[in-house]
Amino acid sequence: MKLIKLDAIDSTNDFLKALASQDELDNFTVVTAENQTKGKGQMGAKWQSESGKNLIMSALVKDFVFDNEHVFNLSIVVSLSVIQVLKSLNIPELSIKWPNDIMAGNKKIGGILIENTIKSDGRIVSVVGLGLNVNQTNFEHLPKASSLAAISGVEFDKDSLPFFIVKEIQKKIELWNTNSVLFWEEYYNSLFKKGVPMPFKNRNNQNFMGIIQGVSSTGKIQILLEDDTVAEFDIKEVQMLY
């Protein structure tokens, strides 16, 4: 694993995308930063992090996603890999809030942003961004956020985490062709609030009750509605109120 460590950058995802466009980078090249000034979440949401306290990383993944219909497979691989590493650190009550938020109990401790680029020869190259709250303990004005240190009362070596996470991603990618059904099932079973009646809000700001059933093959969340129909929603088409 090639590692590029930066002190401060606007966005590790943007930096790695620019690097990958100019050079034939090794697969699983990783960029980390102590501080990120323009961290991004899903659909342009901002990701804020206290300098030097948390894991900010982006990893290059090539030769796994081959068409747009299967880009969500990488989301499954990455989120399960992060969960696996955090389990080894004894972080309790881990789950995945669709599509890519990492939860411990009812608190968000991490977020994943995957950006895909289609090359001129049709290949899809992915940049996997991960922001993980590690040793930050002050979350004033962020009542739904927490960190590994705040949850466990222990300070962690954040510099070792990229190696463990990328190793787990590599392992799951190698096993994907023979274990994809098991990985999808594990993702379903890890979904935050799956099977629990919950309030949601749609893109028209209308509230409704529903029960998460699962996720479609293209990554849309499936919610059982009060009229017993199952509706599918894309990212930012629905928000869970919790």
C-alpha positions in Angstrom: 0.0 0.0 0.0 1.5 3.3 -1.1 0.7 6.0 1.5 0.8 9.8 0.9 0.6 11.8 4.1 -0.4 15.4 3.9 -0.6 18.1 6.7 -3.5 20.0 5.3 -5.5 19.8 2.1 -8.9 21.1 0.8 -10.1 17.5 0.1 -8.2 14.2 0.1 -10.7 12.9 -2.5 -10.0 15.8 -4.9 -6.3 15.5 -4.4 -6.3 11.8 -5.1 -8.6 12.2 -8.1 -6.3 14.8 -9.6 -3.2 12.6 -8.9 -4.9 9.6 -10.5 -5.8 11.5 -13.7 -2.2 12.5 -14.3 -0.3 9.4 -13.3 -0.7 5.6 -13.3 -1.0 5.2 -9.6 -0.8 1.9 -7.8 -4.1 0.3 -6.9 -5.0 1.0 -3.2 -2.8 4.2 -3.1 -3.9 6.0 0.1 -3.8 9.8 0.9 -4.3 10.9 4.5 -4.4 14.4 5.9 -4.2 15.9 9.4 -6.6 18.7 8.4 -9.1 19.0 5.6 -10.6 22.4 4.8 -13.3 21.3 2.4 -14.3 17.8 3.5 -17.3 16.5 1.6 -20.1 14.1 2.5 -22.8 12.6 0.3 -24.3 15.0 -2.3 -22.0 17.9 -1.3 -22.7 17.9 2.5 -19.8 19.2 4.5 -17.6 17.0 6.7 -16.0 18.9 9.6 -13.2 17.5 11.7 -10.9 18.7 14.5 -7.4 19.0 13.1 -5.1 16.1 14.0 -7.6 14.2 16.0 -9.4 12.1 13.3 -8.8 9.8 10.4 -9.2 11.6 7.0 -8.2 9.3 4.2 -8.9 8.5 0.5 -8.0 5.3 -1.2 -7.8 4.5 -4.9 -9.6 1.4 -6.0 -9.3 0.0 -9.5 -10.4 -3.1 -11.4 -13.4 -3.9 -9.1 -16.3 -1.8 -10.4 -16.9 -2.5 -14.1 -20.3 -0.9 -14.8 -22.6 1.7 -13.3 -25.2 -1.0 -12.3 -22.7 -2.4 -9.8 -21.1 0.6 -8.2 -22.9 0.0 -4.9 -20.9 -3.2 -4.5 -17.9 -1.1 -3.5 -20.0 0.7 -0.9 -20.8 -2.6 0.7 -17.1 -3.7 0.7 -15.9 -0.5 2.2 -18.5 -0.1 4.9 -18.2 -3.7 6.0 -14.4 -3.4 6.1 -14.6 -0.3 8.4 -17.2 -2.1 10.6 -14.9 -5.1 10.8 -11.9 -3.1 11.9 -13.9 -1.2 14.5 -15.2 -4.4 15.9 -11.6 -5.6 16.4 -11.2 -2.4 18.5 -14.2 -3.3 20.6 -16.4 -0.4 19.5 -19.9 -1.5 20.5 -23.3 -1.3 18.7 -21.9 -0.8 15.2 -24.2 -0.3 12.2 -24.4 1.3 8.8 -26.9 4.1 8.3 -27.8 3.9 4.6 -25.9 4.4 2.5 -22.5 5.0 4.1 -22.6 6.5 7.6 -20.9 4.4 10.3 -22.9 4.4 13.5 -22.2 3.4 17.1 -25.5 3.2 18.9 -27.4 6.3 17.8 -24.2 8.4 17.2 -22.5 8.9 13.8 -18.8 8.2 14.1 -17.8 8.1 10.4 -18.9 8.7 6.8 -17.8 7.3 3.5 -17.9 9.1 0.1 -17.1 7.1 -3.0 -16.5 9.0 -6.3 -16.3 7.1 -9.5 -14.5 8.3 -12.7 -15.0 6.6 -16.1 -11.8 6.6 -18.1 -11.6 7.0 -21.9 -11.2 3.2 -22.3 -14.4 2.6 -20.2 -12.7 1.6 -17.0 -14.2 2.8 -13.8 -11.7 4.1 -11.2 -13.0 4.8 -7.7 -11.8 7.1 -5.0 -13.0 6.0 -1.6 -13.1 8.8 1.0 -13.4 8.0 4.7 -13.8 10.4 7.6 -13.7 8.6 10.9 -13.9 10.4 14.3 -11.1 8.9 16.3 -9.7 11.0 19.2 -11.9 14.1 19.0 -14.1 14.3 22.1 -15.7 17.7 21.7 -18.8 17.6 19.6 -20.5 20.8 20.7 -23.4 21.7 18.3 -23.1 18.1 16.9 -25.5 16.2 19.2 -25.6 13.1 16.8 -21.8 12.7 16.5 -19.3 10.8 18.6 -15.9 9.2 18.2 -14.0 6.0 19.1 -12.3 7.8 22.0 -15.6 9.3 23.4 -17.3 6.0 23.2 -14.5 3.8 24.7 -12.6 6.2 26.9 -9.4 5.2 25.1 -7.1 7.1 22.8 -6.4 5.3 19.5 -3.4 5.2 17.1 -5.2 6.7 14.1 -2.1 6.4 11.9 -2.4 2.6 11.9 -6.1 2.6 10.9 -5.6 3.1 7.1 -3.4 0.0 6.9 -6.0 -2.2 8.7 -8.9 -0.8 6.7 -7.3 -1.1 3.3 -6.1 -4.6 4.1 -9.7 -5.5 4.9 -11.0 -3.9 1.7 -8.4 -5.8 -0.3 -9.4 -9.1 1.3 -13.1 -8.5 0.7 -12.5 -7.6 -2.9 -10.5 -10.8 -3.5 -13.4 -12.8 -1.9 -16.2 -10.9 -3.7 -16.8 -13.2 -6.6 -17.4 -16.2 -4.3 -18.9 -14.4 -1.3 -20.9 -11.5 -2.7 -24.2 -13.0 -1.5 -22.9 -13.3 2.0 -21.5 -9.7 1.9 -24.9 -8.3 0.7 -26.6 -10.3 3.5 -24.1 -8.9 6.1 -24.7 -5.4 4.8 -28.5 -5.9 5.1 -28.1 -7.2 8.7 -25.9 -4.2 9.6 -28.4 -1.6 8.5 -29.2 1.0 11.1 -32.8 0.7 12.3 -33.6 -2.1 9.8 -37.0 -3.6 10.6 -38.0 -0.8 13.0 -40.9 1.6 12.4 -39.2 5.0 11.9 -40.3 8.5 10.8 -38.9 9.7 7.4 -39.0 12.9 5.4 -39.2 12.9 1.6 -37.7 15.4 -0.8 -40.9 17.5 -0.6 -40.4 17.8 3.2 -43.4 15.5 3.9 -43.1 13.3 6.9 -44.1 9.6 6.7 -43.7 6.4 8.7 -41.9 3.4 7.2 -39.8 0.4 7.9 -36.4 -0.3 6.2 -36.6 -3.6 4.4 -33.2 -3.6 2.6 -31.3 -2.1 -0.3 -31.8 -2.7 -4.0 -28.9 -4.0 -6.2 -28.3 -0.4 -7.4 -28.1 0.9 -3.9 -31.6 2.4 -3.4 -33.1 2.0 0.1 -36.3 -0.1 0.2 -38.9 1.2 2.7 -42.2 -0.5 3.6 -44.9 2.1 3.7 -48.1 2.3 5.8 -50.1 1.1 2.8 -48.0 -2.1 2.7 -46.2 -1.1 -0.5 -42.4 -1.0 -0.7 -40.9 2.2 -2.2 -37.3 2.7 -3.3 -35.5 5.9 -2.7 -32.2 7.2 -3.9 -29.6 9.3 -2.0 -31.1 12.6 -0.8 -34.7 11.5 -1.8 -35.4 10.5 1.8 -34.1 11.3 5.2 -34.5 9.3 8.4 -35.7 11.3 11.4 -34.1 9.8 14.5 
